[in-house]
């Protein structure tokens, strides 16, 4: 055997030994320390490791909850006491009392260290009862002032407190469908600081909210749709991004559907908060006093009526009632402007008016056109 052949054999054996040692040491290091020596020279992309990705996501949620949890509050109402007469077959008639207890009705979040709290207007809509705010550390505060935004389902509560931890308000102008979100609130009015997660399912949605007793229907436009589990009691709580900034205020769920909930964008909340801080409240909202259903072009043609707002109910004593508007009327023009869904309908037009403004209504009634003059009043809270 020549020298050159012998050298080639030695080189081959040396390479084989190096490979065996590298593989063996790599396996041992991977088992003991979770990495291979070659990883030091050629780092792997950890994002391709599903387990690592899950760990990162879990860490994000845990971090958000720890940071934001102290800023989320529970809103409760003091139910009024009332005297009741009870009958027992053994004791006859007895007199007792009911009510007077605190009941959790919604959620909210702290936006200033000196006691400003944001929640939904519908959470604190009853002006005849008193409200309290409970923080995550178990402290209770009486609500001393409530300012309700007449144009949005937003209310600002004031409590006498200092040293509170305000929540960070984000930006809802650049949200993306599929973006990860976290919701925190008092689910079902019982389970405080309940955490749920999900994604943004849709943007720019429009939902209708109303109160038949108050006689108005309002359209909430440009809301965020999410599949994060939202339950009664979550109303007024924050919808958060992955870094713990508020991007929305939870407002409603779709009835009869699973995992379809809606939040008012935080930029709307910020505008309302800025207005409150500048003026100490909100301007009064104009009020007509009708419940209605907008008739689109197809429905109007089928029923041989003008396109407009079909009056379903007229609130007794309201401006519409005093002016002579009746159930079954179709309001198709206001001050010469035709009503249709594309322009936002009746609610959009009324929202641009002030209490005391006069309106000229063109009404379709029993196949004839009538003209009615009405003066708007201030909307009930």
Secondary structure per residue as TSV (DSSP state, phi and psi in degrees):
chain	resnum	aa	ss	phi	psi
A	1	X	-	360.0	132.0
A	2	X	-	-77.9	164.8
A	3	X	H	-62.3	-38.8
A	4	X	H	-65.9	-39.8
A	5	X	H	-66.3	-40.5
A	6	X	H	-63.2	-39.6
A	7	X	H	-63.5	-40.1
A	8	X	H	-64.6	-37.7
A	9	X	H	-65.3	-43.6
A	10	X	H	-62.2	-41.3
A	11	X	H	-63.8	-42.9
A	12	X	H	-61.4	-43.3
A	13	X	H	-64.2	-42.1
A	14	X	H	-62.6	-42.3
A	15	X	H	-63.4	-42.5
A	16	X	H	-62.3	-41.6
A	17	X	H	-63.3	-42.1
A	18	X	H	-61.7	-42.7
A	19	X	H	-63.7	-45.7
A	20	X	H	-61.5	-44.5
A	21	X	H	-63.5	-42.4
A	22	X	H	-63.8	-45.3
A	23	X	H	-65.0	-44.6
A	24	X	H	-64.4	-46.9
A	25	X	H	-66.4	-34.5
A	26	X	H	-64.5	-42.8
A	27	X	H	-63.8	-43.2
A	28	X	H	-64.2	-44.0
A	29	X	H	-65.2	-38.8
A	30	X	H	-64.9	-40.1
A	31	X	H	-68.3	-41.7
A	32	X	H	-85.2	-38.8
A	33	X	H	-119.9	-7.7
A	34	X	S	82.5	12.8
A	35	X	S	-149.2	160.9
A	36	X	-	-104.3	147.4
A	37	X	H	-54.7	-36.2
A	38	X	H	-66.5	-19.2
A	39	X	H	-63.2	-26.1
A	40	X	H	-67.9	-32.3
A	41	X	H	-88.9	-35.9
A	42	X	S	-129.1	81.1
A	43	X	-	-58.9	140.0
A	44	X	-	-84.9	157.1
A	45	X	-	-80.2	103.9
A	46	X	G	-65.1	-23.2
A	47	X	G	-68.3	-16.4
A	48	X	G	-83.1	-5.6
A	49	X	-	-90.3	109.8
A	50	X	H	-57.0	-38.1
A	51	X	H	-64.1	-41.5
A	52	X	H	-64.4	-39.8
A	53	X	H	-62.3	-43.9
A	54	X	H	-62.0	-42.1
A	55	X	H	-61.1	-41.9
A	56	X	H	-63.8	-43.1
A	57	X	H	-64.2	-44.3
A	58	X	H	-60.6	-39.8
A	59	X	H	-64.5	-38.1
A	60	X	H	-61.1	-47.6
A	61	X	H	-63.0	-45.4
A	62	X	H	-60.4	-41.5
A	63	X	H	-65.1	-42.9
A	64	X	H	-61.0	-45.8
A	65	X	H	-62.8	-43.7
A	66	X	H	-63.5	-40.4
A	67	X	H	-78.2	-37.3
A	68	X	H	-95.6	-26.8
A	69	X	G	-47.4	-45.1
A	70	X	G	-65.4	-14.3
A	71	X	G	-95.6	-7.2
A	72	X	E	-95.1	134.1
A	73	X	E	-124.1	165.7
A	74	X	E	-109.1	133.5
A	75	X	E	-101.7	128.6
A	76	X	E	-126.4	159.3
A	77	X	E	-121.5	143.4
A	78	X	E	-91.0	105.6
A	79	X	-	-70.2	138.1
A	80	X	-	-69.3	147.3
A	81	X	-	-77.6	146.4
A	82	X	E	-145.0	148.4
A	83	X	E	-87.8	133.0
A	84	X	E	-127.7	149.6
A	85	X	E	-105.3	124.6
A	86	X	E	-117.0	149.7
A	87	X	E	-119.9	133.1
A	88	X	E	-125.1	136.3
A	89	X	T	-64.2	-16.4
A	90	X	T	-99.1	-33.1
A	91	X	T	-113.2	-0.9
A	92	X	E	73.1	-149.5
A	93	X	E	-83.9	134.0
A	94	X	E	-131.8	153.3
A	95	X	E	-106.7	134.6
A	96	X	E	-145.2	-174.6
A	97	X	E	-125.9	150.5
A	98	X	E	-130.0	158.2
A	99	X	-	85.0	-164.6
A	100	X	-	81.7	11.5
A	101	X	-	-109.5	158.9
A	102	X	E	-83.2	136.2
A	103	X	E	-131.0	124.7
A	104	X	E	-69.3	127.9
A	105	X	E	-124.9	-10.8
A	106	X	E	-175.5	-171.7
A	107	X	E	-126.5	174.2
A	108	X	E	-169.0	-180.0
A	109	X	E	-146.7	146.4
A	110	X	E	-79.5	131.7
A	111	X	E	-119.0	-1.6
A	112	X	E	-151.0	149.9
A	113	X	T	-69.1	-17.9
A	114	X	T	-99.4	17.2
A	115	X	T	105.5	29.1
A	116	X	E	-96.9	131.1
A	117	X	E	-128.3	137.2
A	118	X	E	-102.2	136.4
A	119	X	E	-149.2	-175.2
A	120	X	-	-81.5	148.1
A	121	X	G	-63.3	-37.8
A	122	X	G	-70.4	-19.0
A	123	X	G	-68.1	-35.0
A	124	X	G	-118.7	38.9
A	125	X	-	-75.7	-25.0
A	126	X	-	-78.6	115.2
A	127	X	T	-86.7	-0.4
A	128	X	T	-98.4	-4.3
A	129	X	S	-121.3	166.3
A	130	X	E	-102.1	156.1
A	131	X	E	-126.6	156.0
A	132	X	E	-132.0	157.4
A	133	X	E	-120.7	130.5
A	134	X	E	-113.5	128.6
A	135	X	-	-89.1	170.0
A	136	X	T	-67.6	-19.0
A	137	X	T	-90.3	9.7
A	138	X	S	90.3	4.2
A	139	X	-	-85.1	143.6
A	140	X	E	-115.3	138.0
A	141	X	E	-132.2	135.8
A	142	X	E	-73.2	138.9
A	143	X	E	-80.5	118.2
A	144	X	E	-93.7	-19.4
A	145	X	E	-153.4	140.0
A	146	X	E	-127.6	125.3
A	147	X	E	-117.0	118.2
A	148	X	E	-103.1	127.9
A	149	X	-	-76.0	116.8
A	150	X	T	-70.5	-17.8
A	151	X	T	-101.2	-8.3
A	152	X	S	-143.4	160.1
A	153	X	S	-82.7	62.7
A	154	X	-	-133.5	140.0
A	155	X	E	-136.8	145.1
A	156	X	E	-108.7	122.3
A	157	X	E	-103.6	145.1
A	158	X	E	-117.4	128.1
A	159	X	E	-124.1	153.6
A	160	X	S	-86.0	94.2
A	161	X	-	-154.2	155.7
A	162	X	-	-134.4	161.2
A	163	X	S	72.6	17.5
A	164	X	-	-75.3	159.2
A	165	X	-	-98.4	107.0
A	166	X	-	-74.4	151.9
A	167	X	-	-87.7	151.7
A	168	X	-	-83.5	129.0
A	169	X	B	-93.7	126.6
A	170	X	-	-90.1	-149.6
A	171	X	-	-131.8	122.4
A	172	X	-	-98.5	10.0
A	173	X	T	-83.1	-15.2
A	174	X	T	-125.3	31.4
A	175	X	-	-70.7	155.3
A	176	X	-	-128.0	139.4
A	177	X	T	-62.4	132.8
A	178	X	T	96.9	-7.3
A	179	X	-	-67.4	138.0
A	180	X	E	-70.4	136.5
A	181	X	E	-137.5	157.9
A	182	X	E	-128.8	134.9
A	183	X	E	-117.2	138.9
A	184	X	E	-131.5	136.0
A	185	X	E	-178.1	-179.8
A	186	X	E	-93.0	86.0
A	187	X	E	-62.9	133.4
A	188	X	T	59.0	18.1
A	189	X	T	68.4	13.1
A	190	X	T	-129.1	-41.7
A	191	X	E	-99.8	94.3
A	192	X	E	-68.8	148.5
A	193	X	E	50.3	43.0
A	194	X	E	-73.1	133.6
A	195	X	E	-110.2	129.1
A	196	X	E	-132.1	155.8
A	197	X	E	-128.9	162.9
A	198	X	E	178.9	-154.3
A	199	X	E	-134.4	165.5
A	200	X	E	-75.0	119.1
A	201	X	E	-92.1	-22.4
A	202	X	E	-169.0	159.7
A	203	X	E	-131.4	155.2
A	204	X	E	71.9	24.7
A	205	X	E	-75.4	159.4
A	206	X	E	-125.2	131.1
A	207	X	E	-127.2	154.8
A	208	X	E	-106.6	128.5
A	209	X	E	-124.8	145.7
A	210	X	E	-164.4	174.3
A	211	X	E	-142.2	110.1
A	212	X	T	-65.1	-27.7
A	213	X	T	-72.1	-33.7
A	214	X	T	-89.8	-12.4
A	215	X	T	77.5	31.4
A	216	X	E	-142.2	155.5
A	217	X	E	-126.1	130.1
A	218	X	E	-121.2	143.3
A	219	X	E	-97.3	124.2
A	220	X	E	-102.1	111.6
A	221	X	E	-98.6	161.3
A	222	X	E	60.4	37.3
A	223	X	E	-85.8	161.9
A	224	X	E	-92.7	131.1
A	225	X	E	-98.9	135.4
A	226	X	E	-138.8	156.1
A	227	X	-	-101.1	5.9
A	228	X	S	-63.6	134.5
A	229	X	-	-63.4	116.1
A	230	X	-	-118.6	129.9
A	231	X	-	-124.4	165.0
A	232	X	T	-52.9	133.4
A	233	X	T	105.3	-23.8
A	234	X	-	-78.1	-15.5
A	235	X	T	-55.5	131.0
A	236	X	T	93.4	-12.0
A	237	X	-	-80.4	167.7
A	238	X	E	-86.5	145.5
A	239	X	E	-103.7	125.5
A	240	X	E	-118.4	153.2
A	241	X	-	-89.1	-175.9
A	242	X	T	-72.1	-9.7
A	243	X	T	-107.3	9.9
A	244	X	S	85.7	18.7
A	245	X	-	-94.6	141.0
A	246	X	E	-70.2	127.1
A	247	X	E	-114.9	-8.0
A	248	X	E	-167.5	165.4
A	249	X	E	-117.3	121.0
A	250	X	E	-64.0	130.9
A	251	X	E	-128.2	-31.8
A	252	X	E	-163.0	161.7
A	253	X	E	-123.4	154.4
A	254	X	-	-80.6	122.7
A	255	X	T	-67.7	137.2
A	256	X	T	76.9	11.1
A	257	X	-	-125.4	161.7
A	258	X	S	-107.2	131.3
A	259	X	S	58.4	40.7
A	260	X	-	-125.7	107.6
A	261	X	E	-132.7	164.2
A	262	X	E	-133.3	148.0
A	263	X	E	-136.2	141.5
A	264	X	E	-77.0	130.2
A	265	X	E	-57.5	144.0
A	266	X	H	-66.8	-25.0
A	267	X	H	-65.1	-31.9
A	268	X	H	-66.8	-40.1
A	269	X	H	-63.4	-42.6
A	270	X	H	-64.3	-39.4
A	271	X	H	-62.4	-43.5
A	272	X	H	-64.9	-40.2
A	273	X	H	-66.9	-39.8
A	274	X	H	-64.0	-39.9
A	275	X	H	-64.7	-41.0
A	276	X	H	-62.2	-45.3
A	277	X	H	-66.8	-31.4
A	278	X	H	-78.2	-34.7
A	279	X	H	-117.2	-10.8
A	280	X	S	80.4	9.7
A	281	X	S	176.3	-161.6
A	282	X	-	-126.6	146.7
A	283	X	-	-67.0	151.2
A	284	X	-	-66.6	148.4
A	285	X	-	-97.7	139.3
A	286	X	E	-69.4	149.7
A	287	X	E	-138.0	127.4
A	288	X	-	-101.1	-45.4
A	289	X	-	96.9	39.5
A	290	X	E	-131.3	148.0
A	291	X	E	-98.1	142.6
A	292	X	E	-151.8	166.3
A	293	X	E	-130.7	124.6
A	294	X	E	-71.8	132.8
A	295	X	E	-97.9	120.2
A	296	X	-	-79.5	177.9
A	297	X	H	-60.1	-43.6
A	298	X	H	-64.4	-46.2
A	299	X	H	-64.6	-40.6
A	300	X	H	-62.5	-42.2
A	301	X	H	-66.4	-41.4
A	302	X	H	-63.0	-34.0
A	303	X	H	-98.8	2.0
A	304	X	T	54.6	47.7
A	305	X	S	-131.4	163.1
A	306	X	-	-68.2	154.7
A	307	X	S	-72.0	134.1
A	308	X	E	169.7	-152.4
A	309	X	E	-103.1	113.0
A	310	X	E	-82.9	121.4
A	311	X	E	-79.7	116.1
A	312	X	E	-90.4	-34.1
A	313	X	E	-154.3	149.0
A	314	X	E	-122.0	123.8
A	315	X	-	-73.4	129.0
A	316	X	T	-61.7	130.5
A	317	X	T	84.4	-1.4
A	318	X	S	-79.3	166.7
A	319	X	H	-55.7	-38.9
A	320	X	H	-64.2	-41.2
A	321	X	H	-64.4	-44.6
A	322	X	H	-65.5	-29.8
A	323	X	H	-83.9	-11.9
A	324	X	T	101.1	13.1
A	325	X	-	-68.3	139.2
A	326	X	-	-124.1	157.0
A	327	X	T	-61.2	133.9
A	328	X	T	98.4	-12.3
A	329	X	-	-66.9	151.8
A	330	X	E	-116.7	112.8
A	331	X	E	-84.4	109.8
A	332	X	E	-110.4	-12.8
A	333	X	E	-145.2	143.3
A	334	X	E	-129.1	119.1
A	335	X	T	51.8	38.1
A	336	X	T	84.3	-4.7
A	337	X	E	-93.5	125.2
A	338	X	E	-71.8	136.7
A	339	X	-	-91.1	133.2
A	340	X	-	-157.3	163.3
A	341	X	G	-62.3	-36.3
A	342	X	G	-60.9	-31.0
A	343	X	G	-96.0	8.1
A	344	X	T	98.8	-5.3
A	345	X	H	71.7	-161.9
A	346	X	H	-65.4	-42.6
A	347	X	H	-61.9	-37.9
A	348	X	H	-64.3	-41.5
A	349	X	H	-70.6	-42.0
A	350	X	H	-66.0	-33.5
A	351	X	H	-63.7	-21.5
A	352	X	T	-88.7	3.9
A	353	X	-	-104.9	169.8
A	354	X	-	-120.2	154.5
A	355	X	T	-55.8	135.5
A	356	X	T	98.0	-15.3
A	357	X	-	-68.9	141.8
A	358	X	E	-95.3	141.5
A	359	X	E	-124.8	147.5
A	360	X	E	-108.4	105.7
A	361	X	E	-96.3	128.9
A	362	X	E	-96.4	120.3
A	363	X	E	-118.2	137.7
A	364	X	E	-101.3	117.5
A	365	X	E	-139.1	121.9
A	366	X	T	53.0	42.0
A	367	X	T	81.0	5.4
A	368	X	E	-128.3	154.0
A	369	X	E	-94.9	132.7
A	370	X	E	-128.6	154.9
A	371	X	E	-116.4	128.5
A	372	X	E	-127.6	135.4
A	373	X	E	-98.4	132.1
A	374	X	E	-137.5	143.6
A	375	X	E	-111.0	121.3
A	376	X	-	-70.4	147.9
A	377	X	E	-114.4	-176.1
A	378	X	E	-81.2	135.0
A	379	X	-	-67.2	137.3
A	380	X	-	-66.0	144.0
A	381	X	-	-71.4	360.0
